[in-house]
Amino acid sequence: MLLARELEGRSLLVKSDSLLVIGQVTSKYQAKEPQLASYLRYVRILRARFSTFNLVHVPKDHNSRVDLLFKLASSGKRGRQWLVIQETLKSSRIADEGLFEVD
């Protein structure tokens, strides 16, 4: 979501194989664990910044592109991978007590 905003995207299609995550983002389920609840609030803030935001469930057996991307990113052969966008976080994106670092 952050990359899409940085690239000035206005519409976002998110695909996930997790029904739990989809249910939490769409408010069908609660996130009871405090840290997960904070991340969920952060996702909802980011979500509101897109004019169109669609969340789609993709069953794991139909998720071959993600599997290939994961294998590419985690392969041990350095210098032979295709471009994989990666961000290394030095700290949590969410602050304590539900305060967020949103640009």
C-alpha positions in Angstrom: 0.0 0.0 0.0 2.8 2.4 0.8 4.6 1.7 -2.5 1.3 2.2 -4.4 0.9 5.6 -2.7 4.5 6.5 -3.3 3.9 5.8 -7.0 0.8 8.0 -6.8 -1.6 5.2 -7.4 -5.2 6.0 -7.0 -6.8 2.6 -7.3 -5.5 -0.5 -5.6 -6.4 -4.2 -6.1 -5.1 -6.3 -3.2 -5.2 -10.0 -3.4 -4.8 -12.3 -0.4 -5.0 -15.9 0.4 -6.0 -15.2 4.0 -9.7 -15.1 4.7 -8.9 -13.9 8.2 -6.9 -10.8 6.9 -9.7 -10.0 4.4 -12.3 -10.4 7.1 -10.4 -8.0 9.4 -9.8 -5.4 6.8 -13.5 -5.5 5.7 -14.6 -5.3 9.4 -16.2 -8.8 9.3 -13.8 -9.9 12.0 -12.0 -8.2 14.8 -8.3 -8.1 15.5 -8.1 -8.9 19.2 -4.3 -8.8 19.7 -3.2 -5.2 20.4 -0.4 -5.1 17.9 -2.5 -6.6 15.1 -5.3 -4.2 16.0 -2.8 -1.3 15.6 -1.7 -2.6 12.2 -5.3 -2.9 11.1 -6.0 0.7 12.0 -3.0 1.7 10.0 -4.2 -0.3 7.0 -7.6 1.4 7.2 -5.9 4.8 7.3 -3.9 3.9 4.2 -6.9 2.4 2.5 -8.8 5.6 2.8 -6.2 7.4 0.7 -7.1 5.5 -2.4 -10.1 6.4 -4.5 -10.7 2.7 -5.3 -9.6 -0.1 -3.0 -10.6 -3.7 -3.8 -9.7 -6.7 -1.7 -10.0 -10.1 -3.3 -9.5 -13.6 -1.9 -7.3 -15.8 -4.0 -7.2 -19.4 -2.9 -3.7 -20.8 -2.2 -4.0 -23.3 -5.1 -4.6 -20.3 -7.5 -1.7 -18.3 -6.1 1.2 -19.6 -8.3 2.5 -16.1 -9.1 3.0 -15.2 -5.5 4.7 -18.6 -4.9 7.1 -17.9 -7.7 7.8 -14.4 -6.4 8.5 -15.8 -3.0 10.8 -18.4 -4.4 12.6 -15.8 -6.4 13.0 -13.5 -3.5 14.2 -16.2 -1.1 16.6 -18.0 -3.5 20.2 -18.2 -2.3 21.7 -17.2 -5.6 22.6 -13.5 -5.2 22.8 -11.4 -8.3 20.7 -13.7 -10.4 17.2 -12.6 -9.2 14.9 -10.5 -11.2 14.1 -7.2 -9.7 12.2 -7.6 -6.4 11.0 -4.5 -4.6 11.9 -4.8 -0.9 11.8 -2.5 2.0 13.7 -3.2 5.2 12.0 -1.6 8.3 14.2 -0.4 11.0 11.3 -0.1 13.4 7.6 -0.8 13.5 5.4 1.3 11.2 3.0 1.7 14.1 3.8 3.6 17.2 2.7 2.6 20.7 -0.8 3.5 21.8 -2.2 3.5 18.3 -0.3 6.6 17.0 0.7 6.2 13.4 3.6 7.4 11.3 1.6 8.3 8.2 3.1 10.8 5.7 
